[in-house]
Amino acid sequence: MPAGGSTTDIVAVCPAGTVLTGGGAVSQFQNPDIIWTASYPDTATNTWHVSAYNNGATAQTVQSYAVCIPGNVGP
């Protein structure tokens, strides 16, 4: 993500035929300049959403992840 006070939204998607059970995010080297502003599921789209703010002077790598299990979404 860009440096200098930028916010980035990241989405992790469960593959077809799986169901979202959890998720989260990680930053490169667990950098203290990254401020996590949101981390939540969207069960309607089978995705995990994360927002992060980079308070540092250099670009950083951040990643969201979804924990998925085999199954079907919906009735």
Secondary structure, DSSP 8 states (H G I E B T S, - for coil): --SSSEEEEEEEE--TTEEEEEEEEEEGGG-TTEEEEEEEEETTTTEEEEEEEE-SSS---EEEEEEEEES-S--
